[in-house]
Amino acid sequence: MNDYPTSGPMGEGQATGSSLRKKRMGWGSALAGIAAIGFGAIKLLKFAWLAKVATSAGSMLLSVFLYSLMFGWGYAAGFIVLLFCHEFGHYLAARQRGLAVGLPTFIPFVGAWIDIKDGFRDAETEAYVGIAGPAIGTLSALACLALGNLFDSDLLRAVAYSGVILNLFNLIPLSPLDGGRITSIVSPHVWLIGIPALVALFFYWPSPLLILIAVLAVGHVWSLFKNRNAEEHQRYHDAAWSVRIGYGAAYLALAGFLALMAFELHATLPAT
């Protein structure tokens, strides 16, 4: 007859060992669950990032394809690259200022933009991000022109000219264009100069894009007069005169240089 004690020292030892094993298994399962959740979250973040990159790249390639149907592959690819450089200037400046910003998104025959997720903190930050696009875009157009002269390529010179016009157009002092964002730090009332400039451009070059910009600009100009005495509005545009003068001088210098460059380049392009 085999009798095994179920109490006493041996019984207590067996019960304690069983409890420890259960506790270890419980902790192991919990840690495994946390690891699985963490791994899944990392994969989701990677997937989300890849999705954003794919969206940006896909819209860029779609723009190249659609532009190529009208202007040919070489010109279309060059123009979109210069447009990307312009938007990437905004992107880098926004990241430098610690803003949450999305990758450039392209809309064929309209342009491109970056999404500033939480908006701007103040007019100086908005002007900084605003001027970075035309500045980098101008340098990119100059690089394209240098290559065109090096290889004696009318195609590259034509692409450089399109980049110059793109950046000059964006300097019209009317929000939501870059010029409106830059001149906002000087004084939002500068936008009143941009209105007749946009109207004159429309008569010279009738385009649905200009109508869209005008519709968007109406809201900005209306908010200027509606909120001009509001404390929050005044605080947003508050800046030292040295800062205002600095941005104003940079804007005029860049706009003047691009206007002169556009005139010179236009004279050198072959007639079509």
Backbone as JSON, one array per atom type, in Angstrom:
{
  "sequence": "MNDYPTSGPMGEGQATGSSLRKKRMGWGSALAGIAAIGFGAIKLLKFAWLAKVATSAGSMLLSVFLYSLMFGWGYAAGFIVLLFCHEFGHYLAARQRGLAVGLPTFIPFVGAWIDIKDGFRDAETEAYVGIAGPAIGTLSALACLALGNLFDSDLLRAVAYSGVILNLFNLIPLSPLDGGRITSIVSPHVWLIGIPALVALFFYWPSPLLILIAVLAVGHVWSLFKNRNAEEHQRYHDAAWSVRIGYGAAYLALAGFLALMAFELHATLPAT",
  "N": [[0.86, -1.18, 0.0], [0.75, 2.01, -1.0], [1.28, 4.98, 0.41], [1.11, 8.43, 0.01], [2.13, 11.41, 1.4], [-0.08, 14.13, 1.83], [0.02, 16.4, 3.18], [1.95, 18.36, 5.44], [5.54, 18.84, 5.4], [6.47, 17.98, 2.78], [4.14, 18.08, 1.21], [3.51, 20.79, 1.39], [5.71, 21.85, 0.05], [5.35, 20.88, -2.54], [3.01, 22.28, -3.23], [3.89, 24.95, -3.07], [5.87, 25.01, -5.1], [4.29, 24.55, -7.33], [2.74, 26.88, -7.34], [4.71, 28.84, -7.81], [5.53, 28.1, -10.35], [3.2, 28.68, -11.76], [3.06, 31.45, -11.34], [5.39, 32.25, -12.65], [4.79, 31.44, -15.24], [2.62, 33.12, -15.65], [3.81, 35.7, -15.55], [5.57, 35.39, -17.71], [3.78, 35.07, -19.84], [2.55, 37.59, -19.78], [4.74, 39.28, -20.35], [5.37, 38.33, -22.88], [3.05, 39.06, -24.2], [3.18, 41.87, -24.01], [5.51, 42.3, -25.48], [4.67, 41.39, -27.97], [2.66, 43.26, -28.54], [4.21, 45.61, -28.61], [5.92, 45.0, -30.75], [4.05, 44.79, -32.77], [3.1, 47.42, -32.77], [5.38, 48.8, -33.62], [5.63, 47.74, -36.18], [3.28, 48.72, -37.28], [3.78, 51.47, -37.16], [5.95, 51.61, -38.89], [4.69, 50.75, -41.19], [2.82, 52.81, -41.48], [4.55, 54.96, -41.94], [5.75, 54.1, -44.32], [3.49, 54.11, -45.89], [2.96, 56.84, -46.02], [5.23, 57.74, -47.38], [4.86, 56.34, -49.76], [2.49, 57.49, -50.66], [3.3, 60.16, -51.11], [5.38, 59.78, -53.02], [3.91, 58.43, -54.98], [1.99, 60.36, -55.79], [3.74, 62.18, -56.85], [4.92, 60.78, -59.01], [2.63, 60.36, -60.52], [2.03, 62.98, -61.25], [4.28, 63.55, -62.85], [3.8, 61.76, -64.96], [1.33, 62.71, -66.04], [1.97, 65.36, -66.73], [3.88, 64.77, -68.62], [2.43, 63.9, -70.78], [1.67, 66.19, -72.01], [3.96, 67.81, -72.22], [6.2, 66.23, -72.64], [8.55, 63.72, -71.46], [11.09, 64.5, -70.42], [10.96, 67.3, -69.8], [8.77, 67.25, -68.06], [9.65, 65.6, -65.92], [11.85, 67.11, -65.02], [10.62, 69.54, -64.23], [8.92, 68.67, -62.14], [10.81, 67.73, -60.34], [12.06, 70.15, -59.62], [9.87, 71.38, -58.44], [9.53, 69.65, -56.31], [11.91, 70.19, -54.9], [11.4, 72.81, -54.11], [9.16, 72.42, -52.36], [10.39, 70.73, -50.55], [12.15, 72.42, -49.34], [10.4, 73.94, -47.74], [9.6, 71.83, -46.09], [11.98, 71.02, -44.75], [12.57, 73.38, -43.34], [10.33, 73.58, -41.67], [10.64, 71.26, -40.12], [13.04, 71.95, -38.89], [12.2, 73.97, -37.22], [10.8, 72.51, -35.42], [8.21, 71.69, -36.02], [5.32, 69.64, -36.58], [5.11, 67.97, -39.5], [3.96, 66.94, -42.71], [5.0, 64.83, -45.48], [5.75, 66.12, -48.82], [2.9, 66.52, -50.94], [1.55, 65.98, -54.13], [-0.46, 67.57, -56.58], [-1.58, 67.12, -59.71], [-1.22, 69.67, -62.18], [-1.97, 71.61, -60.43], [-0.21, 71.91, -58.26], [1.79, 71.53, -55.35], [1.97, 70.67, -51.86], [2.84, 70.93, -48.36], [1.78, 69.5, -45.31], [1.25, 71.26, -42.5], [0.76, 70.18, -39.48], [-0.12, 71.11, -36.93], [-0.35, 73.79, -37.32], [1.12, 77.15, -37.36], [3.22, 78.7, -34.9], [3.67, 81.42, -34.65], [3.87, 84.51, -36.56], [6.48, 84.91, -37.41], [7.63, 82.36, -37.49], [6.02, 81.28, -39.47], [6.77, 82.9, -41.63], [9.45, 82.15, -41.86], [9.33, 79.43, -42.6], [7.89, 79.86, -44.91], [9.6, 81.34, -46.65], [11.66, 79.61, -47.09], [10.97, 77.71, -49.04], [10.84, 79.08, -51.69], [13.5, 79.97, -51.62], [15.19, 77.64, -51.56], [14.12, 76.53, -53.84], [14.91, 78.42, -55.78], [17.71, 78.15, -55.72], [17.85, 75.54, -56.69], [16.81, 75.87, -59.27], [18.84, 77.48, -60.32], [20.96, 75.66, -60.27], [20.02, 73.84, -62.13], [20.03, 75.49, -64.39], [22.77, 75.94, -64.61], [23.64, 73.37, -65.3], [22.32, 73.17, -67.72], [23.68, 75.12, -69.23], [26.22, 74.05, -69.12], [26.01, 71.64, -70.55], [24.96, 72.61, -72.82], [22.1, 72.58, -73.19], [18.96, 73.12, -74.28], [16.64, 72.11, -73.24], [17.13, 71.75, -70.46], [17.58, 74.41, -69.8], [15.06, 75.42, -70.31], [13.59, 74.06, -68.38], [14.78, 75.15, -66.1], [13.91, 77.78, -66.39], [11.16, 77.41, -66.0], [11.21, 76.71, -63.33], [12.09, 79.1, -62.18], [9.92, 80.81, -62.79], [7.94, 79.48, -61.36], [8.78, 79.84, -58.67], [8.83, 82.63, -58.54], [6.15, 83.25, -59.02], [5.02, 82.19, -56.69], [5.79, 84.08, -54.9], [4.03, 86.17, -54.95], [2.52, 88.62, -53.0], [0.35, 87.49, -51.26], [-1.61, 85.65, -49.15], [-2.84, 82.31, -49.56], [-0.28, 81.95, -50.72], [3.34, 81.69, -50.82], [4.52, 84.2, -50.73], [2.63, 85.74, -49.36], [2.77, 84.58, -46.84], [5.36, 85.22, -46.1], [5.44, 88.07, -46.16], [3.61, 88.58, -44.24], [4.78, 88.83, -41.74], [5.97, 91.3, -41.94], [3.81, 93.09, -42.44], [0.43, 92.29, -42.44], [-1.13, 93.83, -44.09], [0.18, 94.18, -46.43], [-0.79, 92.31, -48.09], [-2.82, 93.5, -49.49], [-1.63, 94.59, -51.67], [-1.11, 92.37, -53.12], [-3.57, 91.57, -54.17], [-4.44, 93.18, -56.5], [-2.25, 92.43, -58.08], [-2.64, 89.69, -58.48], [-5.06, 89.76, -59.88], [-4.29, 91.16, -62.21], [-2.48, 89.32, -63.25], [-4.23, 87.27, -63.85], [-5.68, 88.33, -66.01], [-3.66, 88.42, -67.85], [-2.88, 85.77, -68.0], [-5.21, 83.7, -68.08], [-6.48, 81.35, -65.86], [-7.72, 78.44, -64.24], [-6.41, 77.77, -61.88], [-5.58, 80.21, -60.79], [-8.02, 81.28, -60.12], [-8.78, 79.51, -58.09], [-6.79, 80.09, -56.19], [-7.48, 82.73, -55.66], [-9.99, 82.41, -54.46], [-9.25, 81.07, -52.11], [-7.68, 83.05, -51.03], [-9.46, 85.04, -50.38], [-10.66, 84.29, -47.95], [-8.48, 84.53, -46.2], [-7.84, 87.27, -46.39], [-10.22, 88.37, -45.46], [-10.23, 87.44, -42.81], [-8.13, 88.93, -41.9], [-9.11, 91.59, -41.71], [-11.29, 91.15, -40.09], [-10.28, 90.2, -37.67], [-8.38, 92.02, -36.9], [-8.07, 93.62, -34.64], [-8.06, 91.9, -32.57], [-6.68, 90.38, -29.65], [-5.23, 87.99, -29.77], [-4.63, 87.85, -32.49], [-2.95, 90.08, -32.78], [-0.88, 89.34, -31.08], [0.09, 87.12, -32.41], [1.25, 88.26, -34.7], [3.18, 89.82, -33.64], [6.4, 91.17, -33.55], [9.89, 92.04, -33.5], [11.16, 95.12, -34.92], [13.53, 94.85, -36.29], [13.44, 92.2, -37.11], [11.21, 92.23, -38.8], [12.14, 94.03, -40.8], [14.3, 92.58, -41.74], [13.13, 90.23, -42.9], [11.54, 91.53, -44.79], [13.47, 92.74, -46.45], [14.81, 90.45, -47.4], [12.75, 89.24, -48.81], [12.2, 91.14, -50.86], [14.68, 91.17, -52.16], [14.9, 88.51, -53.07], [12.6, 88.3, -54.7], [13.16, 90.32, -56.6], [15.55, 89.34, -57.74], [14.63, 86.93, -58.91], [12.76, 87.95, -60.74], [14.46, 89.39, -62.49], [16.05, 87.3, -63.38], [14.14, 85.7, -64.66], [13.46, 87.38, -66.82], [15.93, 87.54, -68.2], [16.37, 84.83, -68.82], [14.18, 84.18, -70.39], [14.69, 85.58, -72.71], [16.76, 84.11, -73.81], [15.76, 81.65, -74.48], [14.81, 79.33, -77.04], [12.55, 80.21, -79.7], [9.2, 78.93, -79.85]],
  "CA": [[0.0, 0.0, 0.0], [1.58, 3.21, -1.13], [0.65, 6.2, 0.93], [1.89, 9.64, -0.22], [1.6, 12.46, 2.26], [-0.69, 15.27, 1.17], [0.22, 17.52, 4.05], [3.27, 18.31, 6.03], [6.6, 19.55, 4.68], [6.53, 17.63, 1.37], [2.93, 18.6, 0.56], [3.64, 22.24, 1.27], [6.73, 22.11, -0.97], [4.74, 20.68, -3.84], [2.07, 23.38, -3.48], [4.67, 26.17, -3.32], [6.48, 24.88, -6.43], [3.24, 24.72, -8.33], [2.36, 28.31, -7.36], [5.79, 29.58, -8.44], [5.47, 27.83, -11.78], [2.07, 29.43, -12.31], [3.42, 32.86, -11.37], [6.38, 32.45, -13.72], [4.07, 31.34, -16.51], [1.81, 34.34, -15.79], [4.7, 36.8, -15.94], [6.06, 35.12, -19.06], [2.71, 35.38, -20.79], [2.37, 39.03, -19.81], [5.87, 39.87, -21.08], [5.22, 37.96, -24.29], [1.97, 39.89, -24.74], [3.69, 43.24, -24.16], [6.45, 42.28, -26.6], [3.89, 41.27, -29.21], [2.01, 44.56, -28.78], [5.25, 46.55, -29.0], [6.37, 44.64, -32.1], [2.96, 45.17, -33.67], [3.06, 48.88, -32.87], [6.52, 49.21, -34.46], [5.3, 47.4, -37.56], [2.25, 49.66, -37.74], [4.43, 52.76, -37.4], [6.72, 51.48, -40.12], [3.72, 50.7, -42.29], [2.27, 54.17, -41.65], [5.59, 55.78, -42.57], [5.86, 53.65, -45.71], [2.29, 54.56, -46.59], [3.13, 58.27, -46.29], [6.23, 57.86, -48.44], [4.25, 55.85, -50.99], [1.52, 58.5, -51.11], [4.05, 61.29, -51.65], [6.05, 59.35, -54.25], [2.9, 58.1, -55.97], [1.44, 61.6, -56.34], [4.81, 62.79, -57.63], [5.02, 60.04, -60.27], [1.41, 60.64, -61.29], [2.2, 64.31, -61.83], [5.24, 63.42, -63.95], [3.14, 61.08, -66.08], [0.32, 63.56, -66.66], [2.67, 66.47, -67.38], [4.61, 64.26, -69.78], [1.51, 63.78, -71.91], [1.58, 67.5, -72.65], [5.25, 68.48, -72.43], [7.29, 65.28, -72.8], [9.07, 63.16, -70.2], [12.22, 65.25, -69.88], [10.51, 68.55, -69.19], [7.88, 66.92, -66.94], [10.46, 65.12, -64.79], [12.64, 68.23, -64.5], [9.75, 70.49, -63.54], [8.46, 68.09, -60.88], [11.97, 67.71, -59.43], [12.21, 71.51, -59.09], [8.74, 71.59, -57.54], [9.85, 68.89, -55.1], [12.94, 70.95, -54.17], [10.69, 73.94, -53.49], [8.39, 71.94, -51.22], [11.3, 70.15, -49.57], [12.66, 73.56, -48.57], [9.41, 74.17, -46.69], [9.61, 70.68, -45.18], [13.18, 71.1, -43.89], [12.43, 74.53, -42.44], [9.34, 73.23, -40.66], [11.28, 70.3, -39.2], [14.05, 72.69, -38.12], [11.49, 74.72, -36.19], [10.12, 71.58, -34.52], [6.8, 71.54, -36.36], [4.88, 68.35, -37.12], [4.88, 68.27, -40.9], [3.86, 65.79, -43.58], [5.8, 64.87, -46.71], [5.05, 66.84, -49.9], [1.87, 65.85, -51.72], [1.46, 66.65, -55.42], [-1.72, 67.53, -57.31], [-1.25, 67.5, -61.09], [-1.72, 70.93, -62.75], [-2.28, 72.54, -59.34], [1.03, 72.16, -57.53], [2.1, 70.62, -54.26], [1.97, 71.34, -50.56], [3.14, 70.13, -47.18], [0.75, 69.68, -44.28], [1.7, 71.66, -41.16], [-0.34, 69.53, -38.77], [-0.63, 71.91, -35.8], [-0.28, 75.2, -37.65], [2.32, 77.9, -36.99], [3.16, 79.31, -33.57], [3.64, 82.87, -34.79], [4.08, 84.96, -37.93], [7.89, 84.76, -37.75], [7.82, 80.95, -37.89], [5.34, 81.12, -40.76], [7.62, 83.54, -42.64], [10.67, 81.35, -42.0], [8.98, 78.26, -43.41], [7.44, 80.34, -46.2], [10.68, 81.8, -47.53], [12.58, 78.5, -47.35], [10.61, 77.06, -50.29], [11.39, 79.82, -52.82], [14.96, 80.07, -51.53], [15.74, 76.37, -52.04], [13.67, 76.39, -55.22], [15.75, 79.27, -56.62], [19.01, 77.49, -55.83], [17.68, 74.37, -57.55], [16.69, 76.37, -60.64], [20.18, 77.92, -60.73], [21.74, 74.44, -60.54], [19.51, 73.33, -63.41], [20.53, 76.38, -65.43], [24.21, 75.68, -64.75], [23.76, 72.13, -66.08], [21.9, 73.48, -69.09], [24.77, 75.83, -69.9], [27.37, 73.14, -69.22], [25.76, 70.66, -71.62], [24.29, 73.33, -73.92], [20.81, 71.92, -73.3], [17.79, 74.0, -74.23], [15.64, 71.48, -72.37], [17.45, 72.08, -69.07], [17.35, 75.84, -69.62], [13.61, 75.61, -70.24], [13.18, 73.59, -67.05], [15.24, 76.16, -65.15], [13.0, 78.92, -66.53], [9.89, 77.05, -65.34], [11.45, 76.78, -61.89], [12.14, 80.52, -61.82], [8.55, 81.31, -62.82], [7.24, 78.83, -60.25], [9.14, 80.49, -57.4], [8.41, 84.02, -58.62], [4.69, 83.25, -58.85], [4.72, 81.93, -55.29], [6.14, 85.26, -54.09], [2.96, 87.17, -54.94], [2.28, 88.85, -51.56], [-1.04, 87.21, -50.92], [-1.78, 84.32, -48.57], [-1.93, 81.33, -48.99], [1.0, 81.81, -51.41], [4.49, 81.9, -49.95], [4.74, 85.63, -50.55], [1.74, 86.21, -48.3], [3.28, 84.08, -45.56], [6.58, 85.96, -45.77], [5.14, 89.48, -45.89], [2.74, 88.68, -43.06], [5.57, 89.26, -40.59], [6.18, 92.74, -42.13], [2.47, 93.58, -42.13], [-0.57, 91.6, -43.27], [-1.74, 94.78, -45.03], [0.87, 94.04, -47.71], [-1.63, 91.45, -48.93], [-3.66, 94.35, -50.34], [-0.89, 94.77, -52.91], [-1.19, 91.11, -53.86], [-4.86, 91.4, -54.83], [-4.37, 93.64, -57.9], [-1.24, 91.65, -58.8], [-3.28, 88.43, -58.88], [-6.06, 90.11, -60.91], [-3.55, 91.48, -63.44], [-1.94, 88.06, -63.77], [-5.33, 86.5, -64.42], [-5.99, 88.87, -67.33], [-2.55, 88.05, -68.74], [-2.83, 84.31, -68.11], [-6.42, 83.15, -67.46], [-6.24, 79.98, -65.4], [-8.53, 78.0, -63.09], [-5.58, 77.77, -60.68], [-5.61, 81.55, -60.21], [-9.34, 81.43, -59.49], [-8.72, 78.76, -56.84], [-5.98, 80.86, -55.24], [-8.26, 83.91, -55.29], [-11.03, 81.97, -53.52], [-8.59, 80.81, -50.83], [-7.15, 84.31, -50.51], [-10.57, 85.83, -49.83], [-10.8, 83.94, -46.54], [-7.35, 85.09, -45.45], [-7.98, 88.73, -46.32], [-11.37, 88.65, -44.6], [-9.82, 87.23, -41.42], [-7.24, 90.04, -41.55], [-9.9, 92.73, -41.28], [-12.22, 90.74, -39.04], [-9.59, 89.94, -36.4], [-7.19, 92.87, -36.8], [-7.94, 94.2, -33.3], [-8.08, 90.83, -31.57], [-5.4, 90.26, -28.93], [-4.52, 86.82, -30.28], [-4.12, 88.23, -33.81], [-1.83, 90.99, -32.58], [0.21, 88.59, -30.48], [0.63, 86.24, -33.46], [2.05, 89.05, -35.63], [4.12, 90.65, -32.9], [7.81, 90.88, -33.84], [10.76, 93.22, -33.45], [11.3, 95.78, -36.21], [14.69, 94.28, -36.98], [12.97, 90.96, -37.74], [10.35, 92.65, -39.91], [12.97, 94.6, -41.86], [15.1, 91.49, -42.29], [12.3, 89.43, -43.8], [11.13, 92.38, -45.9], [14.61, 92.89, -47.35], [15.04, 89.15, -48.03], [11.67, 89.04, -49.77], [12.41, 92.02, -52.01], [15.88, 90.73, -52.86], [14.6, 87.26, -53.77], [11.64, 88.58, -55.77], [13.86, 91.08, -57.62], [16.48, 88.45, -58.43], [13.86, 86.0, -59.74], [12.19, 88.71, -61.86], [15.55, 89.66, -63.42], [16.45, 86.01, -63.94], [13.09, 85.29, -65.6], [13.59, 88.22, -68.0], [17.13, 87.13, -68.93], [16.22, 83.47, -69.35], [13.17, 84.19, -71.45], [15.33, 86.1, -73.92], [17.7, 83.13, -74.35], [15.08, 80.41, -74.88], [14.43, 79.32, -78.47], [11.12, 80.44, -79.98], [8.5, 77.69, -80.16]],
  "C": [[0.89, 1.22, 0.0], [0.8, 4.42, -0.67], [1.59, 7.37, 0.7], [1.28, 10.76, 0.61], [1.04, 13.62, 1.44], [-0.63, 16.51, 2.04], [1.57, 17.41, 4.66], [4.27, 18.98, 5.12], [6.6, 19.25, 3.18], [5.31, 18.18, 0.62], [3.0, 20.11, 0.37], [4.63, 22.62, 0.18], [6.15, 21.95, -2.36], [3.79, 21.83, -4.19], [2.8, 24.67, -3.82], [5.3, 26.15, -4.7], [5.47, 25.09, -7.52], [2.84, 26.18, -8.46], [3.43, 29.14, -8.06], [5.78, 29.38, -9.95], [4.34, 28.62, -12.44], [2.38, 30.92, -12.4], [4.4, 33.17, -12.49], [5.71, 32.4, -15.09], [3.23, 32.58, -16.75], [2.65, 35.53, -16.22], [5.23, 36.62, -17.35], [5.02, 35.45, -20.11], [2.5, 36.88, -20.92], [3.48, 39.71, -20.61], [5.78, 39.56, -22.57], [4.13, 38.81, -24.95], [2.42, 41.31, -24.98], [4.65, 43.32, -25.34], [5.71, 42.21, -27.92], [3.21, 42.59, -29.56], [3.03, 45.58, -29.26], [5.73, 46.29, -30.42], [5.32, 45.04, -33.13], [2.89, 46.67, -33.87], [4.18, 49.39, -33.77], [6.22, 48.92, -35.93], [4.25, 48.35, -38.12], [2.85, 51.02, -38.04], [5.25, 52.73, -38.68], [5.79, 51.48, -41.32], [3.13, 52.08, -42.56], [3.28, 55.07, -42.35], [5.75, 55.41, -44.04], [4.66, 54.11, -46.52], [2.4, 56.04, -46.94], [4.13, 58.49, -47.42], [5.63, 57.44, -49.78], [3.25, 56.85, -51.55], [2.23, 59.69, -51.76], [4.7, 60.92, -52.99], [5.05, 59.05, -55.35], [2.3, 59.34, -56.61], [2.46, 62.32, -57.21], [4.92, 62.11, -59.0], [3.8, 60.27, -61.15], [1.51, 62.0, -61.97], [3.16, 64.27, -63.01], [4.57, 62.82, -65.17], [2.17, 62.01, -66.81], [0.94, 64.78, -67.35], [3.38, 66.01, -68.65], [3.72, 64.11, -71.0], [1.4, 65.09, -72.69], [2.94, 68.07, -73.05], [6.42, 67.53, -72.68], [7.91, 64.89, -71.47], [10.17, 64.02, -69.59], [11.8, 66.51, -69.15], [9.66, 68.25, -67.96], [8.68, 66.49, -65.72], [11.26, 66.26, -64.17], [11.8, 69.21, -63.71], [9.31, 69.95, -62.18], [9.61, 67.99, -59.88], [12.18, 69.09, -58.81], [11.07, 71.86, -58.14], [8.97, 70.86, -56.22], [10.89, 69.64, -54.26], [12.32, 72.13, -53.44], [9.95, 73.49, -52.24], [9.28, 71.34, -50.13], [11.98, 71.24, -48.75], [11.71, 73.9, -47.43], [9.49, 73.07, -45.63], [10.8, 70.75, -44.21], [13.08, 72.24, -42.89], [11.43, 74.24, -41.32], [9.91, 72.25, -39.64], [12.3, 71.0, -38.31], [13.42, 73.48, -36.99], [10.66, 73.82, -35.27], [8.65, 71.4, -34.8], [6.5, 70.14, -36.87], [4.43, 68.59, -38.56], [4.84, 66.98, -41.71], [4.75, 65.95, -44.8], [5.03, 65.6, -47.82], [4.05, 65.94, -50.62], [1.65, 66.67, -52.99], [0.05, 66.48, -56.0], [-1.42, 68.0, -58.73], [-1.98, 68.77, -61.54], [-2.21, 71.92, -61.69], [-1.01, 72.91, -58.59], [1.27, 71.1, -56.48], [2.05, 71.4, -52.96], [2.47, 70.37, -49.49], [2.11, 70.46, -46.11], [1.41, 70.01, -42.95], [0.57, 71.27, -40.2], [-0.94, 70.4, -37.67], [-0.6, 73.4, -36.07], [1.02, 75.85, -37.17], [2.12, 78.55, -35.62], [3.0, 80.82, -33.66], [3.99, 83.23, -36.23], [5.54, 84.8, -38.35], [8.19, 83.33, -38.2], [7.19, 80.7, -39.25], [6.19, 81.72, -41.88], [8.88, 82.73, -42.9], [10.42, 80.13, -42.88], [8.58, 78.71, -44.81], [8.57, 80.7, -47.14], [11.65, 80.67, -47.88], [12.27, 77.81, -48.68], [11.16, 77.79, -51.51], [12.91, 79.92, -52.81], [15.62, 78.79, -52.06], [15.34, 76.14, -53.49], [14.51, 77.21, -56.18], [17.13, 78.66, -56.81], [18.94, 76.28, -56.75], [17.56, 74.79, -59.02], [18.04, 76.85, -61.17], [21.07, 76.72, -61.06], [21.32, 73.84, -61.88], [20.01, 74.17, -64.57], [22.01, 76.15, -65.68], [24.44, 74.4, -65.56], [23.36, 72.36, -67.53], [22.98, 74.19, -69.88], [25.98, 74.93, -70.1], [27.21, 72.18, -70.39], [25.08, 71.29, -72.84], [22.93, 72.7, -74.23], [19.68, 72.93, -73.19], [16.71, 73.43, -73.32], [15.88, 71.86, -70.91], [17.26, 73.58, -68.81], [15.86, 76.15, -69.53], [13.06, 75.16, -68.89], [13.57, 74.6, -65.99], [14.32, 77.38, -65.19], [11.67, 78.64, -65.85], [10.04, 77.1, -63.83], [11.5, 78.21, -61.39], [10.73, 81.1, -61.77], [7.74, 80.75, -61.66], [7.52, 79.57, -58.93], [8.74, 81.96, -57.38], [6.9, 84.15, -58.41], [4.32, 83.08, -57.38], [5.05, 83.11, -54.39], [5.12, 86.39, -54.21], [2.53, 87.37, -53.49], [0.81, 88.71, -51.18], [-1.14, 85.79, -50.38], [-2.95, 83.63, -49.26], [-0.64, 81.09, -49.76], [2.14, 82.14, -50.45], [4.75, 83.38, -49.69], [3.86, 86.22, -49.46], [2.22, 85.78, -46.93], [4.53, 84.86, -45.13], [6.26, 87.4, -45.36], [4.21, 89.66, -44.69], [3.49, 89.18, -41.84], [5.87, 90.77, -40.7], [4.9, 93.47, -41.77], [1.48, 92.83, -43.02], [-1.22, 92.52, -44.29], [-1.03, 94.77, -46.37], [0.06, 93.17, -48.66], [-2.49, 92.28, -49.88], [-2.96, 94.68, -51.65], [-1.01, 93.52, -53.78], [-2.48, 90.92, -54.63], [-4.83, 91.92, -56.27], [-3.33, 92.88, -58.72], [-1.84, 90.34, -59.31], [-4.31, 88.68, -59.98], [-5.37, 90.38, -62.24], [-2.99, 90.22, -64.08], [-3.03, 87.23, -64.43], [-5.7, 87.01, -65.82], [-4.89, 88.53, -68.35], [-2.55, 86.56, -69.02], [-4.05, 83.72, -67.42], [-6.22, 81.68, -67.12], [-7.16, 79.65, -64.24], [-7.74, 78.0, -61.78], [-5.61, 79.14, -60.0], [-6.96, 81.82, -59.54], [-9.36, 80.72, -58.15], [-7.93, 79.53, -55.78], [-6.75, 82.08, -54.76], [-9.34, 83.55, -54.27], [-10.42, 81.72, -52.14], [-8.11, 82.12, -50.19], [-8.24, 85.16, -49.87], [-10.73, 85.58, -48.34], [-9.7, 84.53, -45.68], [-7.48, 86.6, -45.29], [-9.13, 89.13, -45.41], [-10.99, 88.49, -43.13], [-8.9, 88.35, -40.95], [-8.04, 91.22, -41.01], [-10.84, 92.38, -40.13], [-11.53, 90.68, -37.68], [-8.45, 90.92, -36.15], [-6.98, 93.47, -35.41], [-7.93, 93.14, -32.19], [-6.7, 90.67, -30.94], [-4.58, 89.1, -29.48], [-3.89, 87.12, -31.64], [-2.89, 89.13, -33.67], [-0.62, 90.27, -31.99], [0.9, 87.69, -31.52], [1.59, 87.01, -34.38], [3.07, 89.93, -34.93], [5.56, 90.22, -33.19], [8.6, 92.17, -33.78], [10.91, 93.81, -34.85], [12.49, 95.25, -36.99], [14.32, 93.0, -37.72], [12.11, 91.29, -38.96], [11.17, 93.16, -41.09], [13.79, 93.5, -42.54], [14.32, 90.63, -43.28], [11.86, 90.25, -45.02], [12.24, 92.53, -46.93], [14.89, 91.59, -48.1], [13.99, 88.88, -49.11], [11.9, 89.87, -51.03], [13.62, 91.58, -52.83], [15.61, 89.46, -53.68], [13.65, 87.49, -54.93], [12.32, 89.34, -56.92], [14.81, 90.21, -58.43], [15.74, 87.5, -59.37], [13.25, 86.71, -60.94], [13.25, 88.98, -62.92], [15.98, 88.37, -64.13], [15.43, 85.52, -64.96], [13.2, 86.07, -66.9], [14.78, 87.78, -68.83], [16.97, 85.76, -69.56], [15.24, 83.43, -70.51], [13.76, 84.65, -72.77], [16.24, 85.07, -74.58], [17.03, 81.87, -74.85], [14.7, 80.48, -76.36], [12.93, 79.53, -78.63], [10.47, 79.11, -80.34], [7.24, 77.99, -80.96]]
}
